[in-house]
Amino acid sequence: MSIDVTQATQSSSAPVTVQGKPAIGLFRLRYIVNTLLASVLALLFLWPFFCIVGWSFNRVDVYMNPMWPIPEAFTTVLYELMWTRYGFQRYILNSVTVVTAITVLGTLASALAGYTLAKLRFPGRNLLFLLILGVMLLPTQTMLVPRFIVLRQLGLVNNYWGLILPAVGGGAFGIFLMRQFMLVVPTEMMEAGRMDGCNEFTLFWRVVLPTMKAAVLVLATLSLRGAWNELLWPQIIITDDAKQLLMPAIARLNNLSVADVYARPVVIAASIVAALVPLALYAYSQRHFVATLTGSVKG
């Protein structure tokens, strides 16, 4: 009897094999191969960005290999010209002001609309949701002309509110995302809040919104990225150079590259500075993206 127990113990402690190879070693081999493959692919995608960063720190009169990210003659003169000669700090401040207003107001409006469509019952709710889905199917370019005509009649051309109000009221995707996530919020928790005397706004602020932090952060990230990278609509609405945003200012300077020898290199440096905001925000909120978007599809 003792021999059988000893043999069973030895057999249970022996490593499991897969086709004659230890399973632990096979798992480690797959992990190493997957890590190396992911690293190579990441390097291939990031290599052009590294090269552009290297160009921005290279002297204009010194040749640099376009496929090599290390500058031949290191200098920061292009970034200095951004502030001293071309005044990009003004465009950055304008973009920060407008984008912050669009992100805060748009996210709040989408969350309120999503809560209304998901948790409140009123006549025409389903029809209204179908109309919002229809707006999502329309290309943005088809709405530029009627939107401009309406804003011109309201006197909002060459005004920052002409950029903010359409973004706040036209966030069909944000409303859809918030509505899908609001469906996951337990109705029993809301009913308990109503029994405690909470009205709908108190219920939204103190019960629903704290449970939606990840979804709100994802929506805010997407809104900020879209508003920060917007190019066509700010060029249409804003005609005063002092009020111009960062992306249209970069595009305008790129058109002057024929007459100005520093214009194209400064465009590269300004594009890198403009990319820092979305990159930083995505790096901060990346852990929320998969869970949030998956939850919205399930809802």
Secondary structure, 3 states (H helix, E strand, C coil): CHHHHHHHHHHHHCCCEECCEEHHHHHHHHHHHHHHHHHHHHHHHHHHHHHHHHHHCECCCCCCCCCCCCCCCECCHHHHHHHHCCCHHHHHHHHHHHHHHHHHHHHHHHHHHHHHHHHCCCCCHHHHHHHHHHHHHCCHHHHHHHHHHHHHHCCCCCCCHHHHHHHHHCCHHHHHHHHHHHCCCCHHHHHHHHHCCCCHHHHHHHHHHHHHHHHHHHHHHHHHHHHHCCCHHHHHHCCCHHHCCHHHHHHHHHHCCCCCCCHHHHHHHHHHHHHHHHHHHHHHHHHHHHHHHHHHHHC
